[in-house]
């Protein structure tokens, strides 16, 4: 039995086989997930688990070199944007903003998409894996 880290077996497995520059998405409950991409569904009910709590836990167990967010989060969900910025404030993590349409297209390149119960708009992120020994 694991002593620490993520207990969810699907998330733990995906993180363990990710390499440098691989992508992983965390999305709200409305983010469309391509059929060919693994879906890790954590949604229990509307609002649970939250996007931010899921992101905090995953970020604690993953080396992240870049995050990709929808441009629309700036005006449609500035509270979550500020929480994301605060989470990565002390880390050397590049931030890129793309249109929500582009973000949805990028999910096709993700190893998996983690679906949360989040119901606020544009609470979606793509995490690019960093190199743990560089």
RODO-2510 file (C-alpha; in nm, 4 decimals, decimal comma):
residues 134
     n   res          X          Y          Z
     1     x     0,0000     0,0000     0,0000
     2     x     0,1256     0,3495    -0,0860
     3     x     0,2424     0,5650     0,2019
     4     x     0,2145     0,9032     0,0321
     5     x     0,1209     1,0764    -0,2886
     6     x    -0,1825     1,0267    -0,5071
     7     x    -0,3930     0,7262    -0,4109
     8     x    -0,6086     0,7255    -0,7255
     9     x    -0,4612     0,4375    -0,9238
    10     x    -0,5374     0,5808    -1,2684
    11     x    -0,3783     0,9197    -1,1963
    12     x    -0,0798     0,7552    -1,0267
    13     x    -0,0287     0,5252    -1,3262
    14     x    -0,0523     0,8059    -1,5828
    15     x     0,1937     1,0229    -1,3912
    16     x     0,4386     0,7361    -1,3586
    17     x     0,4598     0,6755    -1,7331
    18     x     0,4749     1,0395    -1,8404
    19     x     0,7954     1,1646    -1,9964
    20     x     0,9420     1,5087    -2,0560
    21     x     0,6971     1,7359    -2,2466
    22     x     0,4039     1,4921    -2,2210
    23     x     0,0675     1,6580    -2,1556
    24     x    -0,2013     1,5977    -1,8946
    25     x    -0,5280     1,7930    -1,8695
    26     x    -0,7473     1,8684    -1,5714
    27     x    -1,0920     1,9924    -1,6599
    28     x    -1,4251     2,1001    -1,5273
    29     x    -1,7228     1,8691    -1,5608
    30     x    -1,8175     2,0157    -1,8993
    31     x    -1,4862     1,9863    -2,0835
    32     x    -1,5293     1,7587    -2,3852
    33     x    -1,2854     1,4676    -2,3777
    34     x    -1,1813     1,3080    -2,7072
    35     x    -1,2815     0,9422    -2,7342
    36     x    -0,9225     0,8362    -2,8036
    37     x    -0,7834     1,0048    -2,4877
    38     x    -0,8005     0,8346    -2,1502
    39     x    -1,0707     0,9792    -1,9245
    40     x    -1,0080     0,9731    -1,5507
    41     x    -1,3430     1,0713    -1,4066
    42     x    -1,3290     1,2003    -1,0500
    43     x    -1,6619     1,3878    -1,0607
    44     x    -1,8854     1,2890    -0,7690
    45     x    -2,1418     1,5657    -0,7847
    46     x    -2,1545     1,9239    -0,9100
    47     x    -1,8625     2,1007    -0,7463
    48     x    -1,6853     1,7948    -0,6076
    49     x    -1,3997     1,7503    -0,6310
    50     x    -1,3050     2,1045    -0,7194
    51     x    -1,0711     2,1929    -1,0016
    52     x    -0,8252     2,3645    -0,7667
    53     x    -0,8052     2,0803    -0,5145
    54     x    -0,7440     1,8327    -0,7943
    55     x    -0,4789     2,0599    -0,9487
    56     x    -0,3066     2,1064    -0,6111
    57     x    -0,2819     1,7318    -0,5529
    58     x    -0,1614     1,6524    -0,9060
    59     x     0,0890     1,9404    -0,9018
    60     x     0,2293     1,8066    -0,5753
    61     x     0,3125     1,4776    -0,7446
    62     x     0,4218     1,5979    -1,0910
    63     x     0,7149     1,7976    -1,2254
    64     x     0,5490     2,0698    -1,4355
    65     x     0,7411     2,2983    -1,6696
    66     x     0,4492     2,4665    -1,8466
    67     x     0,0786     2,5276    -1,7988
    68     x    -0,1718     2,6090    -2,0705
    69     x    -0,4940     2,7918    -1,9899
    70     x    -0,7790     2,9324    -2,1957
    71     x    -0,7529     3,3054    -2,2618
    72     x    -1,1166     3,3343    -2,1542
    73     x    -1,0313     3,2466    -1,7923
    74     x    -0,8911     3,6000    -1,7541
    75     x    -1,2360     3,7592    -1,7812
    76     x    -1,4747     3,4702    -1,7128
    77     x    -1,3078     3,3146    -1,4066
    78     x    -1,0425     3,5506    -1,2645
    79     x    -1,0754     3,3992    -0,9152
    80     x    -0,9592     3,0568    -1,0321
    81     x    -0,6883     3,2196    -1,2453
    82     x    -0,5501     3,3942    -0,9366
    83     x    -0,5518     3,0647    -0,7457
    84     x    -0,3621     2,8940    -1,0298
    85     x    -0,1073     3,1781    -1,0374
    86     x    -0,0608     3,1533    -0,6601
    87     x    -0,0095     2,7761    -0,6797
    88     x     0,2775     2,8156    -0,9255
    89     x     0,4134     3,1491    -0,7962
    90     x     0,7305     3,0031    -0,6426
    91     x     0,8026     2,7655    -0,9297
    92     x     0,9726     2,8140    -1,2626
    93     x     0,6643     2,7281    -1,4684
    94     x     0,5910     2,8877    -1,8057
    95     x     0,2309     3,0010    -1,8581
    96     x     0,0684     3,0051    -2,2009
    97     x    -0,2790     3,1318    -2,2857
    98     x    -0,4658     3,0001    -2,5900
    99     x    -0,8275     3,0263    -2,6983
   100     x    -1,0679     2,7828    -2,5369
   101     x    -1,1121     2,6238    -2,8804
   102     x    -0,7354     2,5693    -2,9054
   103     x    -0,7217     2,4270    -2,5522
   104     x    -0,9925     2,1741    -2,6392
   105     x    -0,7973     2,0780    -2,9539
   106     x    -0,4816     2,0281    -2,7448
   107     x    -0,6592     1,7692    -2,5299
   108     x    -0,6207     1,5310    -2,8265
   109     x    -0,2453     1,5276    -2,7493
   110     x    -0,2862     1,4592    -2,3759
   111     x    -0,2007     1,1270    -2,2140
   112     x    -0,5221     1,1650    -2,0129
   113     x    -0,7867     1,4158    -1,9103
   114     x    -0,8888     1,4252    -1,5455
   115     x    -1,2545     1,5268    -1,5119
   116     x    -1,3504     1,7052    -1,1901
   117     x    -1,6893     1,8128    -1,0615
   118     x    -1,6021     2,1803    -1,1123
   119     x    -1,8859     2,3959    -1,2446
   120     x    -1,7201     2,7347    -1,2886
   121     x    -1,6368     2,8475    -1,6446
   122     x    -1,3007     2,7790    -1,8098
   123     x    -1,1613     2,5877    -1,5103
   124     x    -0,9420     2,3781    -1,7373
   125     x    -0,5663     2,3424    -1,7613
   126     x    -0,3104     2,1454    -1,9550
   127     x     0,0072     2,0549    -1,7675
   128     x     0,3298     1,9900    -1,9569
   129     x     0,5612     1,7491    -1,7815
   130     x     0,9088     1,8663    -1,6939
   131     x     1,2282     1,6663    -1,6525
   132     x     1,2960     1,5628    -1,2927
   133     x     1,6738     1,5366    -1,3330
   134     x     1,7529     1,8448    -1,5393
***
